Amino acid sequence: MELSTVVRNTLGIIGFPLTIWNLLMIQKNKVKPPGQIIKTTHSDVHVMVSGEGPVTVILESGFGSLSIDWCYTQPEISKFARVISYDRGNYGWSRTKRKTMTSFDSVKEIKEVLEKLKIKPPYVLVGHSFGGLSMRLFASMYPDDVCGLLLEDSVHETQYLPLKENKKHITAFQRLVTIGYVTSLIGLPRILKQNIGRNFLSKEMNQSVLYTGYTLGAYQTAYREYRDSTLSAKQLINAIPLPIDLPVVVISAKNQSEQWKKQQHLLTKLTQNTEHIQVETGHSVHLEDPKIVNDIIEKLVNYS
């Protein structure tokens, strides 16, 4: 058992009254999943599938994000294509027995989900932030299945390598997710209103966020995803390059650090058919200005 898990459980025992209160709140706020649960080798994966069409769009959320984050995108895309969103690991309504949370794990899981649902290619892949890593890896592992790739303010793998310029960021973020995980049982994140999930969701999602944002599994997954992020980065580095003619669109938020902008520039070199679009939004473009993302997805679907 990891030291962090031992600390979490110990705090849970010491703060037993808080633990009971937190578990009761989780149960009280529980909301039925809006999608269906698909059983895979290691997990019960919450999946939302809508729309019809010869092309299927796969929406991959960012770090600490859920399937419901696509509340402004999935309904629009389903008007002209089949679209699927899901919860990784223990985010949202998914539950997994996996001990690792790498991009490779995510790719194998979503591939198994697609096979279980009998959803055949071609696929347009959409990856936001951290989710861009697994969508790129998917395109690398199954190039014949993919007809387009959208990277929405996606991370570059160098973000998670133990380089000098990353040390401060990695240390700070690792501390943040570790504290969130080890104190999740006693409900400290709930007390401080530090939930898992994005802002800007529609009001209809408020009750769902109140539940999914504070589950024990959500904090565990955030901790493990970041713990394994260097492994995910190395998986990308060792992956087969994308087909040179694969249509790729890179959306970059302008209001980011210089280091982030340099990494976005690296993403524009992924294929010879890569388009770079810079936007005046924050990091979550699909929530702040969803039309930008929706229009590009439609373009990629039509291009195929």
C-alpha positions in Angstrom: 0.0 0.0 0.0 1.3 3.5 -0.9 2.4 5.8 1.8 -0.2 8.4 0.7 -3.0 5.8 1.1 -1.7 4.9 4.5 -1.8 8.5 5.5 -5.3 9.0 4.1 -6.6 6.0 6.0 -4.9 7.1 9.2 -6.4 10.5 8.9 -9.7 8.9 8.3 -9.5 7.0 11.6 -8.2 10.0 13.6 -10.9 12.2 12.2 -13.6 9.6 12.3 -16.5 12.0 12.9 -15.4 14.0 9.8 -15.1 10.8 7.8 -18.6 9.7 8.7 -19.9 13.1 7.8 -18.1 13.2 4.5 -19.3 9.7 3.5 -22.9 10.6 4.4 -22.6 13.7 2.2 -21.4 11.7 -0.7 -24.3 9.3 -0.3 -26.8 12.2 0.2 -25.6 14.0 -3.0 -25.4 10.8 -5.1 -26.8 11.3 -8.6 -27.6 8.6 -11.1 -25.2 8.4 -14.1 -26.6 10.2 -17.2 -25.0 7.6 -19.4 -24.5 3.9 -19.4 -22.0 1.7 -17.5 -19.8 -0.5 -19.7 -17.8 -3.3 -18.0 -14.2 -3.7 -19.2 -11.4 -5.9 -18.0 -10.5 -3.6 -15.2 -13.3 -1.1 -14.8 -16.9 -0.1 -14.9 -16.7 2.8 -17.3 -19.4 5.5 -17.5 -20.0 6.3 -21.1 -22.4 8.8 -22.8 -23.2 8.0 -26.5 -25.4 10.1 -28.7 -26.1 10.9 -32.3 -25.6 8.8 -35.4 -23.3 8.9 -38.4 -20.5 7.2 -40.3 -17.9 9.1 -38.2 -17.6 8.8 -34.4 -16.2 11.7 -32.4 -14.4 10.7 -29.1 -14.2 13.4 -26.5 -11.4 13.0 -24.0 -11.5 15.3 -20.9 -8.5 17.0 -19.3 -6.9 16.4 -15.9 -9.5 16.3 -13.1 -12.3 16.6 -15.7 -15.4 14.6 -16.4 -17.7 13.5 -19.3 -20.3 16.2 -18.3 -17.7 18.8 -19.1 -18.7 18.4 -22.7 -22.3 19.6 -21.9 -22.1 22.3 -24.6 -20.3 20.2 -27.2 -21.8 16.7 -27.2 -25.4 17.8 -27.9 -24.3 19.9 -30.9 -22.0 17.3 -32.4 -24.7 14.6 -32.0 -26.7 16.5 -34.6 -24.3 15.3 -37.4 -22.2 12.5 -36.0 -22.1 9.8 -33.3 -20.2 11.2 -30.3 -18.9 9.5 -27.2 -17.6 10.9 -23.9 -16.6 9.0 -20.8 -15.1 9.2 -17.3 -11.5 8.0 -16.9 -10.4 6.0 -13.9 -12.6 6.8 -10.9 -13.7 10.2 -12.1 -17.5 10.8 -12.4 -19.5 7.6 -12.3 -16.7 5.3 -13.5 -15.0 2.8 -11.1 -11.7 1.0 -11.8 -9.5 -1.5 -10.1 -6.4 -0.3 -12.1 -3.5 0.8 -10.0 -1.9 2.8 -12.7 -3.4 5.8 -14.5 -1.3 6.4 -17.6 -2.2 7.5 -21.1 -1.7 3.9 -22.3 -4.2 2.7 -19.8 -6.7 5.2 -21.0 -6.2 4.2 -24.7 -6.6 0.5 -24.0 -9.7 1.2 -21.9 -11.5 3.4 -24.4 -10.6 0.9 -27.2 -12.2 -1.9 -25.2 -15.3 0.3 -24.6 -15.6 1.0 -28.3 -15.4 -2.8 -29.1 -18.0 -3.6 -26.4 -20.3 -1.0 -27.9 -19.5 -2.2 -31.4 -18.6 1.3 -32.5 -16.4 1.0 -35.5 -14.0 3.5 -37.0 -13.4 6.0 -38.4 -12.9 8.2 -35.4 -12.3 11.9 -34.9 -10.4 12.3 -31.6 -10.7 15.4 -29.4 -8.4 15.8 -26.5 -8.5 18.7 -24.0 -5.4 19.5 -21.9 -4.1 16.3 -20.3 -6.5 14.3 -22.5 -4.5 15.3 -25.5 -1.8 12.9 -24.5 -4.1 9.8 -24.7 -5.8 11.0 -27.9 -2.4 11.4 -29.6 -1.3 8.0 -28.3 -4.6 6.5 -29.6 -3.9 7.9 -33.0 -0.4 6.5 -32.9 -1.4 3.0 -31.8 -4.4 2.8 -34.2 -3.6 5.1 -37.2 -5.9 3.3 -39.6 -8.9 4.0 -37.3 -8.4 7.8 -37.0 -9.4 10.4 -39.5 -8.9 13.6 -37.5 -7.4 14.9 -34.3 -8.3 18.1 -32.4 -6.0 19.1 -29.6 -7.7 21.7 -27.4 -5.0 23.7 -25.4 -3.4 20.3 -25.0 -0.3 19.6 -22.9 2.9 18.6 -24.6 4.7 15.6 -23.1 7.7 17.7 -22.1 5.4 19.3 -19.5 5.7 16.2 -17.3 9.4 15.4 -17.8 11.7 15.9 -14.8 13.5 18.9 -16.5 14.9 21.9 -14.7 12.3 24.2 -16.1 9.5 21.9 -14.9 10.7 21.3 -11.3 8.8 24.1 -9.6 5.6 23.4 -11.4 5.7 19.6 -10.9 6.6 20.0 -7.2 3.8 22.4 -6.5 1.2 20.4 -8.4 2.2 17.1 -6.9 1.9 18.6 -3.5 -1.6 19.9 -4.3 -3.0 16.6 -5.6 -1.4 14.7 -2.8 -2.9 16.9 -0.1 -6.3 16.6 -1.9 -6.0 12.8 -1.9 -4.8 12.2 1.6 -7.4 14.6 3.1 -10.3 13.4 0.9 -11.6 10.8 3.3 -12.1 13.4 6.1 -13.7 15.8 3.7 -11.2 18.6 3.8 -11.6 19.4 0.1 -15.4 19.6 0.6 -14.9 22.0 3.6 -12.6 24.2 1.5 -14.9 23.8 -1.6 -12.0 22.4 -3.7 -13.9 20.0 -5.9 -12.7 18.0 -8.9 -14.1 19.3 -12.2 -14.2 22.4 -14.4 -16.0 25.7 -14.0 -18.4 27.2 -16.5 -20.7 24.1 -16.7 -24.4 24.6 -17.3 -26.7 25.1 -14.3 -28.3 21.7 -15.1 -25.1 20.1 -14.0 -24.9 21.7 -10.5 -26.3 18.6 -8.7 -24.0 16.3 -10.7 -21.0 18.4 -9.8 -21.9 18.4 -6.2 -21.7 14.6 -6.2 -18.9 13.8 -8.7 -16.7 16.7 -7.5 -16.2 15.2 -4.1 -16.1 11.4 -4.5 -13.1 9.7 -2.9 -12.3 8.1 -6.3 -12.1 11.4 -8.0 -9.2 12.6 -5.7 -7.5 9.2 -6.0 -7.6 9.4 -9.8 -6.3 13.0 -9.9 -3.4 11.9 -7.6 -2.6 8.8 -9.6 -2.8 10.5 -13.0 -0.4 13.1 -11.9 1.8 10.6 -10.2 2.0 8.6 -13.4 2.2 11.6 -15.7 5.9 11.2 -16.4 5.2 7.6 -17.5 2.5 9.0 -19.8 4.9 11.5 -21.3 7.5 8.7 -22.0 4.8 6.7 -23.7 4.2 9.5 -26.1 8.0 10.0 -26.7 8.3 6.3 -27.5 5.2 6.2 -29.7 5.2 5.8 -33.4 4.9 9.2 -35.2 1.4 10.2 -36.5 0.7 9.7 -40.2 2.2 12.7 -41.9 -1.1 13.5 -43.7 -3.4 13.1 -40.6 -5.6 16.2 -40.3 -4.7 17.8 -36.9 -6.0 21.1 -35.4 -4.3 22.6 -32.5 -6.3 25.2 -30.5 -4.2 27.3 -28.2 -5.4 29.8 -25.6 -3.3 33.0 -26.0 -3.3 33.9 -22.3 -0.7 31.3 -21.3 2.9 31.3 -20.1 5.8 31.5 -22.6 6.8 27.9 -21.8 3.2 26.7 -22.6 3.2 28.7 -25.9 6.5 27.0 -26.9 5.0 23.6 -26.2 1.9 24.5 -28.3 4.3 25.4 -31.2 5.8 21.9 -30.9 2.3 20.4 -31.3 1.9 22.2 -34.6 4.7 20.0 -36.0 3.0 16.7 -35.4 1.9 16.2 -39.0 2.3 18.1 -42.4 -1.5 18.6 -42.2 -1.7 20.5 -38.9 -3.6 23.8 -38.5 -2.9 26.1 -35.5 -5.7 28.3 -34.2 -5.1 30.8 -31.3 -8.1 31.9 -29.3 -8.9 34.7 -26.8 -10.2 32.4 -24.1 -8.9 30.6 -21.0 -7.8 27.0 -20.9 -11.3 25.4 -21.2 -12.2 26.6 -24.7 -15.1 24.1 -25.0 -16.7 25.6 -21.9 -15.9 29.3 -22.4 -16.6 29.5 -26.1 -17.9 26.1 -27.2 -18.8 27.2 -30.8 -15.0 27.4 -31.6 -14.5 23.7 -30.7 -17.8 22.6 -32.1 -17.2 24.2 -35.5 -13.7 22.7 -35.8 -15.0 19.2 -34.9 -17.7 19.6 -37.6 -15.0 20.6 -40.1 -12.9 17.5 -39.2 -15.9 15.2 -39.5 -16.8 16.7 -42.9 -13.2 16.5 -44.0 -13.2 12.7 -43.5 
